[in-house]
Amino acid sequence: MDGVIYRENQLIPGAADFIRALHETGTPFLFLTNNSAPTPEDLAVRLKRLGVPELSPRHFYTSALNTADFLAETDPECTVFVIGEGGLLTALCNLRIANDAISPRYVVVGEGAASMERLAKAHEYIEAGARLLATNPDNWCPVSSEKTRPGAGATAAYLEASTGRRAYYLGKPNGYMFQRARRKLMELAMNKPDDVVMIGDTMETDIRGAVEAGMQSYLVLTGSTQLEVVGDYVYQPTRILQSIADLTEEVKTGKPSDCLNSPVSTNGNTQFIRSGDRHQTDVHAFHKPRPAMTK
């Protein structure tokens, strides 16, 4: 959502009209986010404060919910040790996945402050056989035009380095996130949608995940991706748009808008750029052996 619907605490121009058009035309939609910290209720309140009152918690699907769904489906009797915040704890509790501070089957890592004490406990559990699961692969996430915060991927990478065990990363671009999102959309639409389109601002998660899931993908240039780098990727979006507002009339009329292809320029876009891999899925060496301990 960040970079598509809002930036920091301001709606992207035209975003409210786009969401209103979806409601008016009865078009089912779902917001996906890799941020595991908020609950769907938190996100609905935030959008209401920003000027979009039409949303309810059912319109949001977070990486925390995706992680809870994954565990409930694949290992329903499991227990977990969690490094994360309210959204992740609530999602796991709602599906009756218990916290375990003695012998958890999984260490689950999400966004949030990770104290050295909890990291040390997580390390112990993983060495004792617990599996390492991360809600998403994001090493960092933007919080303003000039600042970022550590993501779940960075915390999971710390534990990978200390234990020599590889984490499994859920959230975007994992296909399980997109599979469950399709299922949620079917529930909202009460039938199978004819076409599913993923709209996002990040090539590595939004667009890659959509391509691998067989969905159409629309890239908007209001977030983390600049037009000049799009050609560097093997996978490509179906369409590139200046912003979500380019689709409003198309939703209302059902006719393709004039914004079918890449804009010529970003019209003075001055977004914050930082170097380094943003996601653990960008890491080229997928197995890093643990350095031998020396006496």
N, C-alpha and C positions, 0 to 999 in steps of 0.2 A: 504493500500500500504506500509506504514511504517512497516518494519519487514518482508515483503514479497518481495518487489521490491528494496527497499533501506533502509538504516539505516543512520539517520542524513543526511549528504550530500554526501553519497557514495552509488553507486549501489551495491547490493548484487551480488557477483560473479556468472555469468551465467544468470542474469536477462535479460540483453540486448539480448542475444542469444535466450532466451525463447520467448520474445516478437517478435523478428524477425521471429521465427519459426511460430508463430501464424499468422503473416502477410503473410508469404510465402505459407502457406497451406490454407489460406482463412478461418481460424477458427475465428468466431465472439467472441469478448471478451469485457469485461467491468470492469473497476476498480471501486470498491466501497470504500468509505471512510466515517467514522463518523465525520471527521473534517469539520465543517460548515464554517470555515473562508475563504478558498480559493474558487475562481471560477474555473470551468473546464478549462478556458483559463490559469489561473495561474498554474494549475497542469500540463498542456501540456508544458508550458514554463519551469517549473522546471525539468520535465523529459528530455526535450531537453538539458538543461544545464548539466544534469547528464550523457548524452550520449545516449539518446533514442529519436531520431528525428522523428520517424515514427508516433507519436501519435497526435491526434487532440482532441479538446474539447469533441467531441461526445463519446470518449472512457471513460469518467469519469462521475460517478454519486455520488454526495455527499449527506450528510444528510440534507444540506440546500435545495437542489433540491427536495429531498424526502418530506421535510416539506412543501415546496411551492406546490408540487403536491397534497399532502394530503389536504391542505386547499382549493386549487382550486377545488378539486373533491368533498369534503364534505361540504364546506361552502363558495362558490365562492364570495359572497357579503360581506364577513367579513372584518374587519379592525384589525390591530395588533399594539402592542407596542413591539419593538424589543430590546433585549440586545444581541448584536452580531456584527460581522464584515462584510466586503464587500461581501463575498460570500453569506451570508444569505440575506443581504439587496438586492443584485442584483437578487437573485432567486425569492424573493417575488415580487419585482418590475416587473420582466419580465412576471409574471402571473397576473399582475394588482391587487395585494393585497396591499392595501394602508396602510401607517403608520398613526396612530391615537393617538394624544397626549391628547385627551379629554375623549373619552369613547370607548376604544378598546374592541373588543370582545375576543381577545386573547392576552396574554403576551407570546411572543415567545423567548426562551432562546437558545443561541448558544455559540460558543467559543468566547473569547475576553475579554477585560478589562471591568469589571462591576463596575462602580463607585457607591458609596453609594447613590448618588443622584438618579441614574437610578434604583437602587434596591428599594429605598424608593417609587419611582413612581410606579414601578411594583407592589410592595406590596399594594399600594392604589388601583390600578386597579383591582387586584385580590380580595381584600376585597369588592370592589364594584360590583363584579360579573364576571369579566373577567376570562377566562379559561387559565390554565397554560400549556404550550406546550413546550417541550424541543426537540431540534434537535437530541439528542442522550443521552444515559445514562452514558457516560464516566465521572467518577469522576476526573480522571487524565489521562494524556497521556504522554508517554516518548518523550523527545526532544533530548536526548543524552544518552550515556551509563550511565551517572550518574545523570541526571536531569529529572524532570517531570514538567508539567504545569497543572494548574487546567482545568478541562473540563466542558462541558455544564451541566453534571449531578450534579456537585458540586454546581453550581450557582442555578440550579433548586431546589436542596435539601435545600439550604438556604431559598428560597422563600416558599418551603413546610413547613419548620419549623416555619417561621414567620407568615404565613397565616393559617396554618392548612389544606391547600388544597393539594390534590395529583396531581402531574404533569402527563401528558401523554407523554411517551418517544417514539420518532420516531427513525430512523436510525437502524443500526444493534443492537440487533437481532430481532427487530420488523418485523413481517411478511409482513407489507406493503412495507418495503424497498426491500425485496426479490421479492415480487410480481411485483413491478415497475421495478426492475432490469431485471426480465424475459421479461417484455414487451419491455424494451429497447433493449435487445438482439434480440428479434424477429424483431425489426425495423432494426437493424444492419445486421441481417442475411437475411432479407426479406422473412423469413418463420419461422416456429416453430422449434427451435433446437431439435435434437433427445435427447440429454443429456445435462444437465446443471450441472457443477461442481463448487463449491465454494472453492477457495483456500485461506487460511488465516492462521494467526499466533496466534489468540486469541480464546480460547475455549468458553469464555462467550458470545462473539458476533458473530464471523465468523462461528464457528462450530455449536453452539446452533441454530443460525438463519437458517443455511442450513438444519439441521436435522428437525426443525419444519416446514420448507417449503417443505420438501420432496426431497431435493437435495442431491447429493453426496457431501461429504466434505473432502478436503485434508488439513491436518495440516502440516505446515512447521515449523521447529525448529530454524529459523533464527530470530525470533522475541521475543514475550513476554511469550511464553509457554515453559516450560522445560519438557522433556520426562517423568521424574519421577512423575509428578503431573497429567498426562493425565488420569491415572486410577482412580483418585479421582472423576471424573465426571460420572454422570449417562448416559449422552449422549456421544457417541464416534465418532471420525472421521472415514470416510471410509478408508482412508489411512494416514499414517504418513510418511513424507519425510524429509530428511535432509535440502533440500532447493528447491526452484523453479527450479533450474537447473536440478534436477532429472527427470523432465518431458519433457525436450527439445527434446530428441530423440524420445520419445513416440509421441509427437505432429508431428514430421517430418515423422515418419514411420507408425503411426497408430497402432503400436504393443506395448503391455505393456512393460514398462521398467523393469530392474532388481530390481528397488527400490519399491517393492510392499508393504512392511510392515515397521514396526518401525525400525529405525537404532538402533544398540546396544548401542551406546553412542553418545554424542554431541561433541565429539572430542575437549574438552577444551573450551566449550562455557562459557564465563565469562560475561553474560549479567547482567544488573542491576536488582536486585529484591527488591521490597518494599512491606511492609505488608499493610493490610487494603483492604476493598472492592474497586475494581477498577471501578465497574459500579453500578448504582442505581438498576439494575436488580438483583444484588447480595444481596440486603438488604432483610433480612428474614421477618421483620415486615413491611408489605405493608401499614399499616395504623398506623400512629403515631399521637395520639390526641394532639392538641395544648394545651400547659400548660395554665391553667387559669391565667388571669391577677389578680394581687393583688394590692390593694390600699396602 
